[in-house]
C-alpha cells in the first residue's frame, strides 16, 4: 500500500518539518526514541510552457499520511507545474494549520461517533469545508511470527501499565514485553488509553515513537514488542491481533464492532486555491477513491 516516497513531490519543507518535530518533542515522562521517516525530497516539477507554477500545502495527521503521500504522487505525476508540500503532524495541529492559513487542506482523524452527519461536520469545523472520507482503525500489532493472536481488555491493560513482566503471563512465549506507543497526543493514543487504561498510567518503560511508521518498524524487528498504529500502516512484517475476539476486518469495522475506530476527514480552507478542489475531487472518484479504499474503510 505504501508508494515510493522519492517520486515527484516536494515533501516536508523546512518550516513544516520544524513545526512537526517541535510538536513531537513536547511529551516527556518516558524514555524517547526518534526514528525519522524517509523524508528524501524528490526533484521538484519544472514549470511547463503556458502553465503557472502552483503550490498546494497539505497538513496531514500521521493516520492520513499514507494517503496524502500517495495522492500527492499521483497528482504531480502528470502535472509538472504543481508542487505539493506535506506537513506531517497530529490531527489537532493539522486542523490548526488550515485555520491559521498555513496550509490549504488537511487530513485529520477524529472520534466522531457512529451516526455523524455532514451537518455535524459543518458545525464542528466551521468555517472550514469538510468531507468525511472513511473509517480508520487502531491496530494492536506484534511481529508477524509472534506466538500471540488475541488479548483481552484486561490483559491489554496489564501489559500497557507495566504489570505483565513476561509474555508467559499471557501465554505468549517468553521474554519481557516491549511496549511501543506514539509520543504525541494523537487520536490513536487517546482512543487506546480511553479504552484500555481507564485513568491508569502508561508504564514508564514504554518506548515512545514520533510516528506510526516508526512503531511498525520497531515492532517488526523486535520479537517481544507490542504497539498500536493506524491500520493504514500495516504491512506483512507485523500482524494485528484480535481484541476481545474482535478481528481487524472490514466487516468488523463497517459494523463498528471493532473497538478502536476513528473517522478520516478532509478539511479545506475557505480561500484555498483551486488545486485544493482538485485534491478533493481526486480523493472521492476513480484512482483516488481506490487509494482510500485500500488504506481505510470508505463510508458509503
C-alpha positions as CSV (number, residue, x, y, z in Angstrom):
1,X,0.0,0.0,0.0
2,X,2.9,2.3,0.5
3,X,4.3,4.1,-2.6
4,X,7.8,5.3,-3.4
5,X,8.4,8.4,-1.3
6,X,11.1,9.6,-3.7
7,X,8.7,10.5,-6.5
8,X,7.9,13.9,-7.9
9,X,6.7,15.9,-4.9
10,X,8.3,18.4,-2.5
11,X,7.7,16.9,0.9
12,X,8.5,18.3,4.3
13,X,9.7,21.9,3.6
14,X,11.9,23.2,6.3
15,X,9.3,25.2,8.2
16,X,6.8,22.3,8.2
17,X,9.3,19.8,9.4
18,X,10.5,22.1,12.2
19,X,6.9,22.7,13.3
20,X,6.1,18.9,13.2
21,X,9.2,18.0,15.1
22,X,8.6,20.7,17.7
23,X,5.1,19.2,18.3
24,X,6.5,15.7,18.5
25,X,9.2,16.5,21.1
26,X,6.8,18.1,23.7
27,X,5.9,14.9,25.5
28,X,8.0,13.8,28.5
29,X,7.9,11.2,31.2
30,X,9.0,8.1,29.3
31,X,12.2,7.2,27.5
32,X,12.1,8.5,24.0
33,X,13.4,7.1,20.7
34,X,13.4,9.0,17.4
35,X,13.1,7.1,14.2
36,X,12.8,9.6,11.3
37,X,10.6,9.0,8.3
38,X,12.1,8.7,4.9
39,X,12.0,12.4,4.1
40,X,14.0,12.4,0.9
41,X,12.9,15.3,-1.2
42,X,12.0,14.4,-4.8
43,X,13.1,16.6,-7.7
44,X,10.7,19.5,-8.0
45,X,8.5,19.7,-11.1
46,X,9.6,22.1,-13.8
47,X,7.1,24.7,-14.9
48,X,5.8,23.9,-18.4
49,X,5.1,26.4,-21.1
50,X,1.7,28.0,-20.7
51,X,1.3,26.8,-17.1
52,X,1.9,28.8,-13.9
53,X,3.6,27.0,-11.1
54,X,1.2,26.1,-8.3
55,X,1.8,25.1,-4.7
56,X,-0.6,23.1,-2.6
57,X,0.1,22.9,1.2
58,X,-1.2,19.7,2.8
59,X,-1.2,19.3,6.6
60,X,-1.7,15.6,7.5
61,X,-2.2,13.6,10.6
62,X,0.0,10.6,10.9
63,X,-3.0,8.3,10.2
64,X,-3.7,10.3,7.0
65,X,-0.1,10.5,5.8
66,X,0.0,7.3,3.7
67,X,-3.0,8.6,1.7
68,X,-1.5,12.2,1.5
69,X,1.7,10.8,0.0
70,X,0.0,8.6,-2.5
71,X,-2.4,11.3,-3.6
72,X,0.4,13.8,-3.9
73,X,2.5,11.4,-6.0
74,X,-0.4,10.7,-8.4
75,X,-1.5,14.3,-8.8
76,X,2.0,15.6,-9.6
77,X,3.0,12.7,-11.9
78,X,1.5,14.3,-14.9
79,X,1.5,17.9,-13.7
80,X,5.0,19.3,-13.6
81,X,3.8,22.7,-12.7
82,X,2.3,21.5,-9.4
83,X,4.3,21.2,-6.2
84,X,2.7,19.7,-3.1
85,X,4.2,20.3,0.4
86,X,3.1,17.7,3.0
87,X,3.4,18.7,6.7
88,X,3.1,15.6,8.9
89,X,1.8,16.2,12.4
90,X,-1.1,15.2,14.7
91,X,-4.7,15.9,13.8
92,X,-5.2,18.9,16.1
93,X,-2.1,20.7,14.7
94,X,-3.1,19.9,11.1
95,X,-6.5,21.4,11.7
96,X,-5.0,24.5,13.3
97,X,-2.6,25.0,10.4
98,X,-5.5,25.2,8.0
99,X,-7.4,27.6,10.3
100,X,-4.3,29.8,10.5
101,X,-3.8,29.9,6.8
102,X,-0.5,28.0,6.9
103,X,-2.0,25.0,5.0
104,X,-4.6,24.8,2.3
105,X,-6.1,21.4,3.2
106,X,-5.7,18.9,6.0
107,X,-6.3,15.2,6.5
108,X,-7.3,14.5,10.1
109,X,-8.8,11.7,12.1
110,X,-11.4,12.3,14.8
111,X,-13.5,10.2,17.2
112,X,-16.8,11.5,15.8
113,X,-19.2,8.8,16.9
114,X,-21.3,6.3,14.9
115,X,-24.0,8.5,13.4
116,X,-22.2,11.6,12.4
117,X,-23.8,13.6,9.6
118,X,-22.4,16.2,7.2
119,X,-24.3,18.9,9.1
120,X,-22.4,17.8,12.2
121,X,-19.1,18.1,10.4
122,X,-20.1,21.6,9.1
123,X,-20.8,22.7,12.6
124,X,-17.7,21.1,14.1
125,X,-15.2,22.5,11.6
126,X,-16.8,25.8,10.5
127,X,-15.7,27.9,8.6
128,X,-13.6,25.2,7.0
129,X,-15.2,22.9,4.4
130,X,-15.2,19.3,5.5
131,X,-15.7,15.9,3.8
132,X,-15.9,12.5,5.6
133,X,-13.7,10.0,3.6
134,X,-13.8,6.8,5.6
135,X,-13.1,5.0,8.8
136,X,-9.7,4.3,10.3
137,X,-8.9,1.6,12.9
138,X,-6.2,1.4,15.5
139,X,-4.4,-1.9,15.1
140,X,-2.7,-3.6,18.1
141,X,0.4,-5.1,16.5
142,X,3.1,-7.7,17.2
143,X,5.8,-9.2,14.9
144,X,4.3,-11.5,12.3
145,X,5.9,-14.6,13.9
146,X,5.0,-13.8,17.5
147,X,3.1,-16.5,19.3
148,X,0.2,-14.2,20.1
149,X,-3.2,-13.9,18.4
150,X,-5.5,-12.3,20.9
151,X,-5.6,-10.3,24.1
152,X,-8.5,-9.4,26.4
153,X,-9.1,-5.9,27.6
154,X,-7.8,-6.8,31.0
155,X,-4.6,-8.3,29.6
156,X,-4.0,-5.2,27.4
157,X,-4.4,-3.0,30.5
158,X,-2.0,-5.1,32.5
159,X,0.6,-5.0,29.7
160,X,0.5,-1.3,29.0
161,X,0.5,-0.3,32.7
162,X,3.6,-2.5,33.2
163,X,2.1,-5.2,35.3
164,X,3.0,-8.0,32.9
165,X,6.7,-8.6,33.1
166,X,7.0,-11.7,31.0
167,X,5.0,-12.9,28.0
168,X,4.5,-16.2,29.8
169,X,1.9,-14.5,31.9
170,X,-0.4,-14.2,28.9
171,X,0.6,-17.5,27.3
172,X,2.5,-15.7,24.5
173,X,6.0,-17.2,24.6
174,X,8.6,-15.8,26.9
175,X,10.6,-12.6,27.5
176,X,9.9,-9.1,28.7
177,X,7.2,-7.3,26.7
178,X,8.4,-4.1,25.0
179,X,5.6,-1.5,24.9
180,X,5.8,0.9,22.0
181,X,3.4,3.8,21.7
182,X,3.0,7.2,19.9
183,X,5.0,10.0,21.5
184,X,2.4,12.8,21.0
185,X,-1.2,13.2,21.8
186,X,-2.6,11.5,18.7
187,X,-6.2,10.5,18.3
188,X,-5.0,6.9,18.2
189,X,-3.3,7.2,21.6
190,X,-6.4,9.0,23.0
191,X,-8.7,6.2,21.8
192,X,-6.4,3.5,23.1
193,X,-5.8,5.0,26.5
194,X,-9.5,5.8,27.0
195,X,-10.5,2.2,26.1
196,X,-7.8,0.3,28.0
197,X,-6.0,2.4,30.6
198,X,-9.1,3.8,32.3
199,X,-7.2,6.6,34.0
200,X,-4.3,4.4,34.9
201,X,-0.8,5.5,34.0
202,X,1.1,4.2,31.0
203,X,4.2,2.2,32.0
204,X,7.3,4.4,32.3
205,X,9.2,1.7,30.5
206,X,7.2,2.4,27.3
207,X,9.2,3.3,24.2
208,X,7.9,6.5,22.6
209,X,8.0,6.8,18.8
210,X,7.3,10.0,16.9
211,X,5.1,8.4,14.3
212,X,3.3,5.3,13.3
213,X,5.9,4.1,10.7
214,X,8.5,4.2,13.5
215,X,6.3,1.9,15.6
216,X,5.8,-0.6,12.8
217,X,9.5,-0.6,12.0
218,X,10.4,-1.2,15.7
219,X,7.8,-3.9,16.3
220,X,8.8,-5.7,13.2
221,X,12.4,-6.0,14.3
222,X,11.9,-6.8,18.0
223,X,10.2,-10.2,18.8
224,X,9.0,-9.1,22.2
225,X,7.5,-5.8,21.1
226,X,3.8,-4.8,21.0
227,X,2.4,-1.4,19.9
228,X,-0.5,0.2,18.2
229,X,-0.8,2.2,14.9
230,X,-3.3,3.3,12.3
231,X,-4.3,0.3,10.2
232,X,-3.1,2.3,7.1
233,X,0.5,1.4,8.1
234,X,0.1,-2.4,8.4
235,X,2.5,-4.4,6.3
236,X,3.5,-8.1,6.1
237,X,6.2,-7.7,8.8
238,X,3.7,-7.3,11.6
239,X,0.2,-8.7,12.4
240,X,-2.8,-7.2,14.0
241,X,-4.1,-9.3,16.9
242,X,-7.7,-9.7,18.0
243,X,-9.0,-7.6,20.8
244,X,-11.6,-9.4,23.0
245,X,-12.4,-11.6,20.0
246,X,-12.8,-8.7,17.5
247,X,-10.5,-9.1,14.5
248,X,-9.3,-6.1,12.4
249,X,-11.5,-6.9,9.3
250,X,-13.6,-4.7,7.0
251,X,-16.7,-6.4,8.2
252,X,-16.0,-5.6,11.9
253,X,-15.1,-2.1,11.0
254,X,-18.1,-1.5,8.9
255,X,-20.4,-2.9,11.6
256,X,-18.4,-0.9,14.1
257,X,-17.9,-4.0,16.2
258,X,-14.1,-3.4,16.3
259,X,-13.4,-1.3,19.5
260,X,-10.9,1.3,18.2
261,X,-12.3,3.4,15.3
262,X,-11.9,6.9,14.1
263,X,-13.1,9.0,11.1
264,X,-10.9,10.3,8.4
265,X,-11.9,13.8,7.4
266,X,-10.7,16.1,4.7
267,X,-10.6,19.8,5.6
268,X,-10.3,22.6,3.1
269,X,-9.7,26.3,3.9
270,X,-12.5,28.6,2.5
271,X,-9.9,30.6,0.4
272,X,-7.9,27.6,-0.7
273,X,-6.5,27.6,-4.3
274,X,-8.3,25.6,-7.0
275,X,-5.8,22.9,-6.6
276,X,-7.4,22.0,-3.2
277,X,-10.7,21.4,-5.1
278,X,-8.8,19.1,-7.5
279,X,-7.3,17.2,-4.5
280,X,-10.8,16.6,-3.0
281,X,-12.3,15.6,-6.4
282,X,-9.4,13.1,-6.8
283,X,-10.0,11.5,-3.4
284,X,-13.7,10.9,-4.0
285,X,-13.5,9.5,-7.5
286,X,-11.6,7.0,-9.6
287,X,-7.9,6.4,-8.7
288,X,-8.0,8.5,-5.5
289,X,-11.1,6.7,-4.2
290,X,-9.3,3.4,-4.8
291,X,-6.4,4.6,-2.6
292,X,-8.9,5.5,0.2
293,X,-10.5,2.0,-0.1
294,X,-7.1,0.2,0.2
295,X,-6.0,2.2,3.3
296,X,-9.2,2.7,5.1
297,X,-12.9,1.6,5.1
298,X,-14.8,4.1,3.0
299,X,-18.2,5.3,4.2
300,X,-20.9,4.6,1.6
